[in-house]
Amino acid sequence: MLLPITLLSFSWFASVQAGSQTHGENCSVSANRLQVGTYQLYTECDTVTFCNSSGLCDLKRCRRDDYPFGYQQDSDSIPPKCPRGQFCPDEEDACQPLMPVGSACQLNRDDQCQAPENFAQLADNTPHGLNFNGSVCLNGLCMFANVTLGLTCVVENTAYIGYSGSDEFIDIVSRGNCMNGMYCDSQQKVCIQSKALGVSCDADKECLSYNCLSSGTCGKAAEAPNHFGTWVYAIVAIGIFGGMFGTLTGLFIVHRRQRDSEREKRMQYWREQNAFRQNIMNMRQSARDSILSLPKNGTFSNRSSAMYSHEGPGSEDSQAPMMPHSTTKSSGLRQQYYDDNSTEYDDGIMVPERRPDGRF
């Protein structure tokens, strides 16, 4: 039952309504009224002014809230709050002294009434705020919230407009002047002991927790913290650590697969390069074997001397075995030949070694 009240309060503060007349402009005190459904004070003046007895909009001289609506933060024009023993009325025209019992007060303004001598005993310090320092404003009059069990009490029922999504409904707030732990029954007009958790109820005021559930029983207070069993904390802890372990395990698997993939790429590259190198070595060996298998006569020696000298071939018509004529750069598959059948080779041009008698 507190949820509609919360929505009602939100809509009340979010839709502050005020007139359009600014400071110094004309207004009418007779136009002041409480808005239907919200009971918010409406005047023809804007949010920072009030309509004075002269019919002019004047700057407000006091405030009730720490952060009043309509003012910029840290503005020098924000009016002061009233000191102890005084209150600021809804018009916020000036601070006034607290009113004694039986004096007129504004709707739901318990703070406008003087506190009883035993206010510490009567004051409602719960978040519900059923009275202010043991005083209540019921039906426009200041009273003490000191009526005991079974005695006649005063009740005030106020119908507010509540909102739930797109629906609009009536929410009746009932207040009385009974002592703490009791409520004023609207039918019998006597104080009755408030009900404990689980007992059937018809309104919030009937419950000690001030929360009558939609099921018709008193539930725990809306502001009460939730308490869970140890097993709930154990499950939550397991879930947290399980999630952390699962995340780390998943990251490890993903990164390991990435490392394996990169390693396979490097191995494939190494195998390709090794095969390429082996092919080059085979080609060099084949070229060397071809040169060694050629006949060693003078004619060939002269030709080979011209072909394989450091100065290059003697003419373009020269033909060499295993060396086709080409104008492009050599393939680089070159190997130096040694007469002693050495297997050593380098990247220089292959030149047959000249014998002491001048023949190759």
C-alpha positions in Angstrom: 0.0 0.0 0.0 3.0 2.3 0.3 3.8 2.0 -3.4 0.9 4.2 -4.6 1.8 6.8 -2.0 5.3 6.8 -3.3 4.1 7.2 -6.8 1.7 9.9 -5.6 4.6 11.8 -3.9 6.7 11.5 -7.0 3.9 12.9 -9.2 3.3 15.6 -6.7 6.8 16.9 -6.7 7.4 16.3 -10.4 4.3 18.3 -11.5 4.6 21.4 -9.4 2.0 23.9 -10.6 2.2 27.6 -10.1 0.9 30.7 -11.7 2.6 32.9 -14.3 2.6 36.2 -12.5 6.1 37.4 -11.6 7.5 39.7 -8.9 5.5 43.0 -8.7 2.6 41.9 -10.9 -1.0 41.8 -9.8 -2.6 38.7 -8.3 -5.7 37.8 -6.2 -5.5 36.1 -2.8 -9.0 34.7 -3.4 -7.5 32.6 -6.2 -5.3 30.7 -3.7 -6.5 27.1 -3.5 -5.5 23.5 -2.9 -5.3 21.4 -6.1 -7.7 18.6 -6.4 -6.1 15.2 -5.8 -2.7 16.5 -4.7 -3.8 19.3 -2.3 -0.8 21.4 -3.4 -1.2 25.1 -2.8 -1.8 27.0 -6.0 -1.5 30.8 -6.4 -1.4 33.1 -9.4 2.2 33.9 -8.7 5.2 31.9 -9.9 7.3 29.5 -7.8 9.5 32.2 -6.3 6.8 34.6 -5.2 3.6 34.6 -3.2 0.4 36.8 -3.4 0.5 39.3 -0.5 -2.4 41.1 1.0 -1.9 44.0 -1.3 -2.7 41.9 -4.4 0.9 41.9 -5.7 3.3 39.0 -6.2 6.1 39.4 -3.6 9.3 37.4 -3.2 9.1 34.5 -0.8 10.6 35.1 2.6 11.0 31.6 4.0 11.3 28.0 2.8 10.5 24.5 4.1 12.8 22.4 1.9 16.6 22.3 1.8 16.4 22.6 -2.0 13.3 24.6 -2.9 11.7 24.3 -6.3 12.3 27.2 -8.8 15.7 28.4 -7.5 19.1 27.8 -9.0 21.5 25.9 -6.8 23.6 28.2 -4.5 21.5 31.1 -5.6 21.7 34.2 -3.3 17.9 34.7 -3.6 17.0 31.5 -1.8 15.0 32.5 1.3 16.2 31.1 4.7 14.6 28.3 6.7 12.7 29.1 9.9 14.5 28.8 13.3 13.4 26.4 16.0 10.0 27.3 17.5 8.7 28.7 14.2 7.4 27.3 10.9 7.0 28.4 7.3 3.5 28.1 6.0 2.5 26.8 2.6 2.5 30.3 1.2 6.1 30.8 2.3 5.4 34.4 3.1 7.1 34.7 6.5 8.1 32.5 9.5 5.4 32.2 12.2 5.4 30.9 15.8 4.2 27.4 16.4 0.5 27.1 17.0 -1.0 25.9 20.3 -3.5 23.0 20.6 -6.9 23.9 19.0 -5.4 26.5 16.6 -5.9 26.3 12.9 -3.3 24.6 10.8 -2.8 23.7 7.2 -3.4 20.2 5.7 -0.9 17.6 6.8 1.3 20.3 8.5 1.9 18.7 11.9 5.1 20.8 12.1 2.9 23.9 12.6 1.7 22.8 16.0 3.4 23.1 19.4 4.8 20.0 20.9 3.4 18.6 24.2 5.6 18.4 27.3 6.0 14.7 27.0 6.8 14.9 23.3 9.7 12.5 23.6 7.3 9.8 24.6 4.6 10.6 22.0 6.8 11.5 19.1 6.8 9.1 16.2 10.4 8.6 15.0 9.6 6.0 12.4 9.9 6.7 8.7 6.1 6.8 8.6 6.0 10.1 10.4 2.5 9.8 11.9 3.1 12.9 14.0 5.6 15.6 14.6 7.0 15.7 18.1 3.8 14.3 19.4 1.5 16.8 17.6 -0.8 16.3 14.7 -2.9 18.5 12.4 -6.3 16.8 11.9 -9.2 18.4 10.1 -7.4 21.8 10.2 -6.8 21.8 14.0 -3.7 21.2 16.1 -3.9 18.2 18.5 -1.7 16.0 20.6 -1.3 12.4 19.6 -1.9 11.2 23.1 -5.2 9.2 23.0 -4.9 5.8 24.6 -6.4 2.4 23.9 -10.3 2.3 23.8 -10.8 6.1 24.2 -12.5 8.3 21.6 -10.2 9.7 19.0 -10.3 12.0 16.0 -9.7 10.6 12.5 -9.0 12.4 9.2 -9.5 10.7 5.9 -8.0 12.4 2.8 -8.4 11.1 -0.7 -5.4 11.5 -3.0 -5.2 10.7 -6.7 -2.6 8.0 -7.3 -1.0 6.8 -10.5 0.0 3.3 -11.5 1.4 3.2 -15.1 -1.4 4.6 -17.2 -4.1 4.0 -14.5 -5.5 6.6 -12.1 -6.9 5.6 -8.8 -8.0 7.0 -5.4 -5.8 6.4 -2.4 -7.3 7.3 1.0 -4.9 8.3 3.7 -6.3 7.9 7.2 -4.7 9.6 10.2 -5.6 9.9 13.9 -4.5 11.2 17.2 -3.8 7.9 19.0 -0.6 7.1 20.7 2.2 5.2 19.1 1.3 1.5 18.5 -2.4 2.3 18.0 -4.7 3.6 15.3 -8.1 5.4 15.3 -10.8 3.2 13.8 -12.8 5.1 11.2 -16.1 3.4 12.2 -15.9 3.2 15.9 -13.8 6.4 16.4 -11.8 4.7 19.2 -8.1 3.8 19.5 -7.3 0.1 18.6 -4.1 -1.8 19.1 -2.1 -2.0 15.9 -1.8 -5.4 14.2 1.3 -7.5 13.9 2.8 -9.2 10.8 0.5 -11.6 9.1 -2.8 -10.4 10.6 -5.6 -9.4 8.3 -6.0 -5.7 7.6 -7.9 -3.2 5.5 -5.5 -0.1 5.6 -1.9 0.7 6.3 -2.7 2.4 9.5 -3.9 -0.8 11.1 -0.4 -2.4 10.9 2.5 -1.8 13.2 4.6 -1.8 10.0 2.2 0.6 8.4 2.1 -1.7 5.3 -1.1 -3.6 4.5 -0.3 -5.8 1.6 -2.6 -6.3 -1.4 -3.3 -9.8 0.0 -5.1 -8.2 3.0 -2.5 -9.0 5.6 0.1 -6.9 7.4 3.5 -7.2 5.8 6.9 -6.0 6.9 7.7 -2.3 6.7 8.6 -1.1 3.3 11.9 0.3 4.6 12.9 -2.9 6.4 16.0 -4.6 5.0 15.8 -8.0 3.5 17.5 -10.8 5.3 18.6 -14.0 3.5 19.7 -17.4 4.7 23.3 -18.5 4.7 22.7 -20.8 1.8 21.8 -17.8 -0.4 25.2 -16.2 0.3 26.9 -19.5 -0.3 25.2 -19.9 -3.7 26.0 -16.3 -4.6 29.7 -16.8 -3.6 29.8 -20.0 -5.7 28.3 -18.3 -8.6 30.8 -15.4 -8.4 33.8 -17.6 -8.1 32.5 -20.0 -10.7 32.0 -17.2 -13.1 35.5 -15.9 -12.5 37.0 -19.4 -12.9 34.9 -20.0 -16.0 36.0 -16.7 -17.5 39.6 -17.4 -16.9 39.3 -20.9 -18.2 37.6 -19.7 -21.3 40.3 -17.0 -21.9 43.0 -19.6 -21.4 41.5 -22.0 -24.0 41.0 -19.2 -26.5 44.5 -17.9 -26.1 45.9 -21.5 -26.3 44.1 -22.1 -29.6 45.5 -18.8 -30.9 49.0 -19.8 -29.9 48.6 -23.2 -31.5 47.4 -21.7 -34.7 50.3 -19.2 -34.8 52.7 -22.0 -34.0 51.3 -24.1 -36.8 51.7 -21.2 -39.2 55.3 -20.8 -38.2 56.0 -24.5 -38.6 54.4 -24.5 -42.0 56.5 -21.6 -43.0 59.6 -23.4 -41.7 58.8 -26.5 -43.7 58.2 -24.5 -46.9 61.5 -22.7 -46.5 63.3 -25.9 -45.7 61.9 -27.6 -48.7 62.8 -24.6 -50.8 66.4 -24.7 -49.5 66.6 -28.5 -50.2 65.4 -28.0 -53.7 68.0 -25.4 -54.3 70.7 -27.7 -52.9 69.5 -30.5 -55.2 69.7 -28.2 -58.2 73.2 -27.1 -57.3 74.2 -30.7 -56.9 72.7 -31.6 -60.3 74.5 -28.7 -61.9 77.8 -29.8 -60.3 77.3 -33.4 -61.5 76.6 -32.3 -65.0 79.8 -30.2 -65.1 81.9 -33.1 -63.8 80.4 -35.5 -66.5 81.5 -33.3 -69.4 84.5 -34.5 -71.6 87.8 -32.8 -70.7 89.3 -32.1 -74.2 90.9 -29.1 -75.5 88.1 -27.9 -77.6 85.8 -27.9 -74.6 88.5 -26.5 -72.5 88.8 -23.5 -74.8 85.1 -23.0 -74.8 84.7 -23.5 -71.2 87.6 -21.1 -70.6 85.7 -18.5 -72.5 82.4 -19.3 -71.0 83.4 -19.7 -67.4 86.1 -17.1 -67.1 85.6 -14.2 -64.7 85.3 -11.8 -67.6 82.1 -13.6 -68.8 81.3 -15.4 -72.0 83.3 -14.6 -75.1 80.4 -14.1 -77.4 76.6 -14.2 -77.5 76.8 -17.3 -79.9 78.6 -19.3 -77.3 76.6 -22.3 -76.0 77.3 -24.0 -72.7 75.8 -27.2 -71.5 73.1 -26.9 -68.9 73.3 -23.1 -69.3 70.6 -21.8 -71.8 71.1 -18.5 -73.4 69.3 -15.7 -71.6 69.6 -12.0 -71.3 68.1 -12.0 -67.8 70.1 -12.2 -64.6 71.4 -15.5 -63.5 69.1 -17.6 -61.4 71.7 -17.5 -58.6 72.0 -21.3 -58.4 75.8 -21.2 -58.9 78.5 -23.4 -57.4 82.3 -23.2 -57.5 84.0 -26.4 -58.8 87.2 -27.7 -57.2 89.5 -30.2 -58.9 90.0 -32.2 -55.7 86.3 -33.1 -55.7 85.7 -30.9 -52.7 82.0 -30.5 -51.8 82.5 -26.9 -50.7 80.6 -24.3 -52.6 79.8 -20.7 -52.5 77.6 -18.2 -54.3 80.3 -17.1 -56.8 80.4 -17.9 -60.5 81.4 -21.5 -61.2 84.9 -21.4 -62.9 86.8 -24.6 -63.7 90.2 -24.7 -62.2 93.1 -24.2 -64.7 95.7 -27.0 -64.7 99.5 -26.3 -64.5 99.9 -27.0 -68.2 97.3 -24.3 -69.1 94.4 -26.7 -69.7 91.2 -26.9 -67.8 
